[in-house]
Amino acid sequence: MDKGAVFPSNWQSSSGSAAIVLVTDQNYALPTFSAALSADQHTKGADTAIRMFVVGAEDTWARQFDEAVAGTKIKVIAARLPQLAELSPYHRDHYLPPIALARFWIDSLLDAGVDRFLYIDGDTMVDGELDSLLASTPPAEGLMAAPDFLNIFMDEVSRGKKRDLAHLEGIGCRPETYFNSGVIYASREAWNDIVPVAMKFMVEHPEHCPASDQSALNHAARGRVTMLSLRYNYQSEHMMVLDPRRRGIGPAIWHFTGGPKPWNTPGWPWDESFNRYYCAAEMRLHGSTIVTPVPPEAQTRAGIAHRRRSRSRMTWVYPWRKITRRRKILHLLADDR
C-alpha cells in the first residue's frame, strides 16, 4: 500500500473485480475523457476497468474514441437511460445539468463481472494512485465518500449558515457526515439498496434537494457513510484556502467544483498545470467532432466573482478564517475514519 494512502485500520482487501466509472453526455465528453485518462495513468491493476458512459450518444459517435483509448484501460460506451427524463423534472441544482442524475443507474450500465466501483465526476483530475483504494472492500451496506466543502465553515457565523443548516436538517444529516457526491466508492449491492431510497426522497421532497442527487444520496445513505480522506476529493473551496502540495501532501483526486473550470479560464486556484490531461485528451481526439463545452457567460462571471470575494475576505476581512479552515482541512486530509 502506498504510504500516502489513508484508510480505516479495519479495511480488508477485496478479491472481486473493480471499475472506475464516469457518466456524461456528449456535451461534457471532452473533460470527462480527460478525467478518465488521468485515472488510467494512476491505476496499474490490470483487472481494473475504466468505463466512460455517454448518455444519449449513438454507437457510431462513441466509436470516435476507439483510437484515442488504444493502449489504455478505458472503454467509452454509448448509453441509453430513458429513465433519466422521468427524474429530470425534480432536478433542483441550478449549476449542474440533469445528466448529473445519471449516476443513479450505474448498476444497469456496468459489466456483469464488476462487484464494486469508484465513481468520479467529469470535472476531476486523478493525480495519485488509486490501486490501494480499489483493492479494498467498501462497506457492506453503505458507501465511502469524502466530506463536502461545507464541512470547513459550518461553525462560522455567516449569512448562508441558516440556509445550510436548513438543508442538512431537511435531509437528516450532520455537517461532519455530509459528503460530496463527486467521488463515491461502493459495492453494487449497497448502491442498489441506497439509490431507490434516494430517488424516492428526491421525487417526494424536491424542496429538500437543492443539490439534487447529492442531497438525496446523503439522505439515503445517512448512518452508512464511511468518510474518506479529502485526498480523494479535494475541491475548489479547499484549494482556495490551502494548496496541500505546499505541505508535502498530494491529493489523489482534485475536484474542480464550481466555476470556472481550468480548461475554460485557468487561474486561481486552478492554474494551467491542471489542464495537462485535458490537453492530452484534446490531442488524442484531434479531428473528431467532440468539442469543448462552453459554460454560460453569466455562470463564469459569477464563479470568478465568488472566488475573488472569498480571497479578499480571507485576506482582509476575516483573516483568521484562513487559519482555522486550514487546520480543519489538514485534519480532513489525514483523517482515516
Sequence and secondary structure as in RCSB ss.txt:
>XXXX:A:sequence
MDKGAVFPSNWQSSSGSAAIVLVTDQNYALPTFSAALSADQHTKGADTAIRMFVVGAEDTWARQFDEAVAGTKIK
VIAARLPQLAELSPYHRDHYLPPIALARFWIDSLLDAGVDRFLYIDGDTMVDGELDSLLASTPPAEGLMAAPDFL
NIFMDEVSRGKKRDLAHLEGIGCRPETYFNSGVIYASREAWNDIVPVAMKFMVEHPEHCPASDQSALNHAARGRV
TMLSLRYNYQSEHMMVLDPRRRGIGPAIWHFTGGPKPWNTPGWPWDESFNRYYCAAEMRLHGSTIVTPVPPEAQT
RAGIAHRRRSRSRMTWVYPWRKITRRRKILHLLADDR
>XXXX:A:secstr
  TT    TT  B  SEEEEEEEEEGGGHHHHHHHHHHHHHT   TT EEEEEEET  HHHHGGGTTTTTTSSEE
EEEE  THHHHHGGG   TTS GGGGGGGGHHHHS TTEEEEEEE TTEEE S  HHHHTB   SSSEEEEE GG
GGTTTS  TTHHHHHHHHHHHT  GGG EEEEEEEEEHHHHHHHHHHHHHHHHH GGG TTTHHHHHHHHHTT E
EE  GGG EEHHHHTT  GGGGT   SEEE  SS  TTTS BTTB GGGGHHHHHHHHHTTTSS       HHHH
HHHHHHHHHHHHIIIII HHHHHHHHHHHHHHHH   
